[in-house]
Amino acid sequence: MSDAILPRPGAVVDAAPPARRDIGLKRRYAAERRFRAYGLTAIAIGLVFLATLLWTVIGQGYTAFWQTQIRLPITFSQSVIDPKNTGGKDQQALRIANYPKLVQDALVQRLGIDPKNRADVTLATQLVSQGVRAQLGGMVMEDLSIIGTTQDVWLYANSTVDSAVKGQFDTSIPEARRPIKDKQLAWMAQLHEAGDLEQRFNTGLFTFGASSRAETAGVGVAIIGSLYMMGIVLALALPIGVAASIYLEEFAPRNRLTDFIEVNINNLAAVPSIVYGLLGLAIFVNWMGLPRSASLVGGLVLTLMTLPTIIIATRAALKAVPPSIRAAALGLGASRMQMVFHHVLPLAMPGILTGTIIGLAHALGETAPLLLIGMVAFVANYPATPMDPSTALPVQIYMWANEAERAFVERTSGAIIVLLLFLAVMNITAILLRRRFERRW
């Protein structure tokens, strides 16, 4: 017998018939195809839910970036604004002047309404937002020379008018069943044909603070409050988290105490955020006496919540640095401190920055802990310092979602879009930093 057909010594001989081997291969290939199909199905389901969420939010919220405005020739009468002829020295009188009277006179003249017909005058006045007092008052405070002149001013339309222009309710139904009257629709058409009613980019969404009127409500105060809190979190959580991670990973002895600390850090990362709100309320507000609804308190609470995430991410980045880097540094005579700060930490920095940005993004979207420390206050003015009352983007969204007025629906979705853009920018930054500084060993 030829040696070519004999099995090699120690070789495993497959005694199964060829047909059975083919069946086994087909089953393995079929199982692999099923697994790939399951994975693709799971990804497709996730994408469908994500697309549905984005479609719903964007579909309801993109109109918030446009606001209906009405152009009127406003006569800044000195008899109304500065009846005592103080030359603008009486600032309080300028602020409380009867600016709605100026708008009412302009509407009567522009629409050709009989001033004695109080019903028509009232309906016409309802076309314009009640926030005209602040708008016109701000113009006068900025430039006193307009007193006694007539200026074409774009005024914010009432939220009902804005909703009607955007088609958010049917204007063809009977008058008794809709919030806007036939005369008002006729005046709106008249103004639109003359080019005095149009939708313009809503800068007020980014500059205004809290307001009970949807057309003058914005996220300006919430953005400033969120920036204050993120600054506090970054200033406290990053150095504390990195220092704790370096000690635990590079200097701490391996014993039961460090094991206990590590287990608790991992557990703290999974604690519900509302628990941190209760902790912040008990320590920072009730015990330390810090002001409620202040950005400082919110930043301290979010710092406690973000620290475990940064510590875990930093320790993972430090572990990813090859041991040969440490051995080479120590072998060349570097001290342990020099080895860590001159060699290991710079190489781990991309992972540390990525974990920090992801932790900040997580903190930016938190609402529950901020509700417990009183950041649901009605704040219309910008906070000058972190100690001043403020609110945050997710809290502002929560507050608007509870409003019954129809126009706040689009404001809520518009604020969600702004928050998603902030989160997207932070996450994209983390990805770019990772790709820019990452090294493969």
Solvent accessible surface area in square Angstrom, and as a share of the most:
residue,aa,sasa,rsa
1,M,189,0.84
2,S,68,0.44
3,D,118,0.61
4,A,96,0.75
5,I,122,0.62
6,L,89,0.44
7,P,85,0.54
8,R,183,0.67
9,P,139,0.88
10,G,83,0.80
11,A,43,0.33
12,V,145,0.83
13,V,100,0.57
14,D,89,0.46
15,A,98,0.76
16,A,29,0.23
17,P,67,0.42
18,P,88,0.55
19,A,69,0.53
20,R,163,0.60
21,R,100,0.36
22,D,72,0.37
23,I,90,0.46
24,G,24,0.23
25,L,69,0.35
26,K,140,0.59
27,R,172,0.63
28,R,148,0.54
29,Y,117,0.44
30,A,26,0.20
31,A,44,0.34
32,E,97,0.44
33,R,147,0.54
34,R,125,0.46
35,F,153,0.64
36,R,155,0.57
37,A,50,0.38
38,Y,144,0.55
39,G,34,0.33
40,L,118,0.59
41,T,71,0.41
42,A,65,0.50
43,I,107,0.54
44,A,50,0.39
45,I,90,0.46
46,G,39,0.37
47,L,105,0.52
48,V,94,0.54
49,F,142,0.59
50,L,89,0.44
51,A,59,0.46
52,T,77,0.45
53,L,100,0.50
54,L,66,0.33
55,W,202,0.71
56,T,62,0.36
57,V,13,0.07
58,I,85,0.43
59,G,41,0.40
60,Q,90,0.40
61,G,0,0.00
62,Y,121,0.46
63,T,25,0.14
64,A,0,0.00
65,F,33,0.14
66,W,114,0.40
67,Q,0,0.00
68,T,0,0.00
69,Q,17,0.08
70,I,0,0.00
71,R,82,0.30
72,L,0,0.00
73,P,48,0.30
74,I,0,0.00
75,T,68,0.39
76,F,0,0.00
77,S,32,0.21
78,Q,72,0.32
79,S,84,0.54
80,V,40,0.23
81,I,1,0.01
82,D,6,0.03
83,P,92,0.58
84,K,163,0.69
85,N,106,0.54
86,T,43,0.25
87,G,58,0.55
88,G,3,0.03
89,K,175,0.74
90,D,54,0.28
91,Q,73,0.32
92,Q,108,0.48
93,A,29,0.22
94,L,1,0.00
95,R,129,0.47
96,I,112,0.57
97,A,8,0.06
98,N,74,0.38
99,Y,0,0.00
100,P,42,0.26
101,K,79,0.33
102,L,6,0.03
103,V,3,0.02
104,Q,39,0.17
105,D,65,0.34
106,A,4,0.03
107,L,1,0.00
108,V,21,0.12
109,Q,146,0.65
110,R,62,0.23
111,L,15,0.08
112,G,67,0.64
113,I,16,0.08
114,D,80,0.42
115,P,82,0.51
116,K,177,0.75
117,N,60,0.31
118,R,143,0.52
119,A,68,0.52
120,D,19,0.10
121,V,3,0.02
122,T,70,0.41
123,L,37,0.18
124,A,1,0.01
125,T,48,0.28
126,Q,88,0.39
127,L,0,0.00
128,V,6,0.03
129,S,3,0.02
130,Q,129,0.57
131,G,9,0.09
132,V,6,0.04
133,R,103,0.38
134,A,81,0.62
135,Q,50,0.22
136,L,0,0.00
137,G,7,0.07
138,G,30,0.29
139,M,61,0.27
140,V,0,0.00
141,M,64,0.29
142,E,155,0.69
143,D,66,0.34
144,L,70,0.35
145,S,84,0.54
146,I,18,0.09
147,I,34,0.17
148,G,54,0.52
149,T,53,0.31
150,T,79,0.46
151,Q,64,0.28
152,D,103,0.53
153,V,8,0.05
154,W,50,0.17
155,L,0,0.00
156,Y,23,0.09
157,A,0,0.00
158,N,32,0.17
159,S,8,0.05
160,T,40,0.23
161,V,3,0.02
162,D,4,0.02
163,S,4,0.03
164,A,13,0.10
165,V,48,0.28
166,K,33,0.14
167,G,57,0.55
168,Q,56,0.25
169,F,26,0.11
170,D,78,0.40
171,T,47,0.27
172,S,97,0.62
173,I,47,0.24
174,P,80,0.50
175,E,64,0.29
176,A,100,0.77
177,R,175,0.64
178,R,24,0.09
179,P,80,0.50
180,I,2,0.01
181,K,79,0.33
182,D,69,0.36
183,K,98,0.41
184,Q,8,0.04
185,L,44,0.22
186,A,60,0.46
187,W,27,0.09
188,M,14,0.06
189,A,52,0.40
190,Q,73,0.32
191,L,0,0.00
192,H,117,0.52
193,E,148,0.66
194,A,57,0.44
195,G,33,0.32
196,D,15,0.08
197,L,7,0.04
198,E,70,0.31
199,Q,77,0.34
200,R,87,0.32
201,F,99,0.41
202,N,1,0.01
203,T,79,0.46
204,G,1,0.01
205,L,0,0.00
206,F,70,0.29
207,T,69,0.40
208,F,64,0.27
209,G,8,0.08
210,A,9,0.07
211,S,20,0.13
212,S,81,0.52
213,R,84,0.31
214,A,0,0.00
215,E,5,0.02
216,T,21,0.12
217,A,1,0.01
218,G,1,0.01
219,V,0,0.00
220,G,2,0.02
221,V,1,0.01
222,A,0,0.00
223,I,27,0.14
224,I,53,0.27
225,G,0,0.00
226,S,4,0.03
227,L,98,0.49
228,Y,62,0.24
229,M,3,0.01
230,M,22,0.10
231,G,39,0.38
232,I,23,0.12
233,V,0,0.00
234,L,78,0.39
235,A,66,0.51
236,L,63,0.31
237,A,0,0.00
238,L,45,0.22
239,P,73,0.46
240,I,89,0.45
241,G,0,0.00
242,V,20,0.12
243,A,61,0.47
244,A,33,0.25
245,S,0,0.00
246,I,10,0.05
247,Y,118,0.45
248,L,8,0.04
249,E,27,0.12
250,E,8,0.04
251,F,70,0.29
252,A,10,0.08
253,P,80,0.50
254,R,148,0.54
255,N,65,0.34
256,R,219,0.80
257,L,115,0.57
258,T,7,0.04
259,D,76,0.39
260,F,131,0.54
261,I,62,0.32
262,E,36,0.16
263,V,84,0.48
264,N,54,0.28
265,I,21,0.11
266,N,85,0.44
267,N,86,0.44
268,L,82,0.41
269,A,48,0.38
270,A,84,0.65
271,V,45,0.26
272,P,86,0.54
273,S,23,0.15
274,I,83,0.42
275,V,68,0.39
276,Y,13,0.05
277,G,0,0.00
278,L,97,0.48
279,L,74,0.37
280,G,0,0.00
281,L,40,0.20
282,A,53,0.41
283,I,61,0.31
284,F,22,0.09
285,V,16,0.09
286,N,106,0.54
287,W,201,0.71
288,M,100,0.45
289,G,58,0.56
290,L,33,0.16
291,P,51,0.32
292,R,123,0.45
293,S,8,0.05
294,A,0,0.00
295,S,0,0.00
296,L,46,0.23
297,V,0,0.00
298,G,0,0.00
299,G,0,0.00
300,L,31,0.15
301,V,0,0.00
302,L,1,0.00
303,T,7,0.04
304,L,54,0.27
305,M,14,0.06
306,T,3,0.02
307,L,29,0.14
308,P,6,0.04
309,T,43,0.25
310,I,1,0.00
311,I,15,0.08
312,I,66,0.34
313,A,26,0.20
314,T,1,0.00
315,R,28,0.10
316,A,59,0.46
317,A,13,0.10
318,L,0,0.00
319,K,127,0.54
320,A,67,0.52
321,V,3,0.02
322,P,27,0.17
323,P,104,0.66
324,S,73,0.47
325,I,44,0.22
326,R,43,0.16
327,A,66,0.51
328,A,57,0.44
329,A,6,0.05
330,L,76,0.38
331,G,67,0.64
332,L,162,0.81
333,G,66,0.63
334,A,24,0.19
335,S,56,0.36
336,R,117,0.43
337,M,111,0.50
338,Q,82,0.37
339,M,2,0.01
340,V,0,0.00
341,F,89,0.37
342,H,117,0.52
343,H,76,0.34
344,V,0,0.00
345,L,24,0.12
346,P,68,0.43
347,L,43,0.21
348,A,3,0.02
349,M,66,0.30
350,P,11,0.07
351,G,8,0.08
352,I,1,0.00
353,L,52,0.26
354,T,15,0.08
355,G,8,0.07
356,T,4,0.02
357,I,24,0.12
358,I,83,0.42
359,G,2,0.02
360,L,14,0.07
361,A,8,0.07
362,H,101,0.45
363,A,1,0.01
364,L,11,0.05
365,G,33,0.32
366,E,24,0.11
367,T,32,0.19
368,A,30,0.23
369,P,0,0.00
370,L,1,0.01
371,L,51,0.26
372,L,49,0.24
373,I,0,0.00
374,G,11,0.11
375,M,0,0.00
376,V,60,0.34
377,A,39,0.30
378,F,125,0.52
379,V,14,0.08
380,A,53,0.41
381,N,120,0.62
382,Y,110,0.42
383,P,7,0.05
384,A,83,0.64
385,T,64,0.37
386,P,42,0.27
387,M,88,0.39
388,D,44,0.23
389,P,76,0.48
390,S,0,0.00
391,T,1,0.01
392,A,1,0.00
393,L,1,0.01
394,P,8,0.05
395,V,0,0.00
396,Q,4,0.02
397,I,21,0.11
398,Y,98,0.37
399,M,38,0.17
400,W,8,0.03
401,A,64,0.49
402,N,103,0.53
403,E,84,0.38
404,A,110,0.85
405,E,68,0.30
406,R,122,0.45
407,A,5,0.04
408,F,3,0.01
409,V,77,0.45
410,E,6,0.03
411,R,2,0.01
412,T,17,0.10
413,S,7,0.04
414,G,0,0.00
415,A,0,0.00
416,I,47,0.24
417,I,23,0.11
418,V,7,0.04
419,L,18,0.09
420,L,62,0.31
421,L,106,0.53
422,F,66,0.28
423,L,37,0.19
424,A,44,0.34
425,V,94,0.54
426,M,34,0.15
427,N,59,0.30
428,I,97,0.49
429,T,55,0.32
430,A,2,0.02
431,I,89,0.45
432,L,109,0.54
433,L,41,0.21
434,R,89,0.32
435,R,189,0.69
436,R,172,0.63
437,F,96,0.40
438,E,73,0.33
439,R,159,0.58
440,R,212,0.77
441,W,158,0.55
